[in-house]
Amino acid sequence: GSFLRYLGALLGILALISPMETWLNYTRDRLSLAWRKWLTQHFIGQYLEDRNYYLIELKGAIDNPDQRLHEDIKHLTAHSVKLMVDGIH
């Protein structure tokens, strides 16, 4: 009786939530990727502008600056978008 009714209700709720959760994850990943692409292009442009890369390398203060830019931007965008989406969610 009531057990099967509750089980049916639970399965119905799961059937509704699962596609919504999948869409939310997909949207979050697409947003993160788009922002990451834009931000990477912006910072690499700044890095290459006016021979900044040469000046940074000449000072030797930063090891692998282009790799650091890539990794930092990747983490920044992924965590920021996740925080935003989780706040909405």
Beta strands, then each sheet from edge to edge (+ up, - down):
end
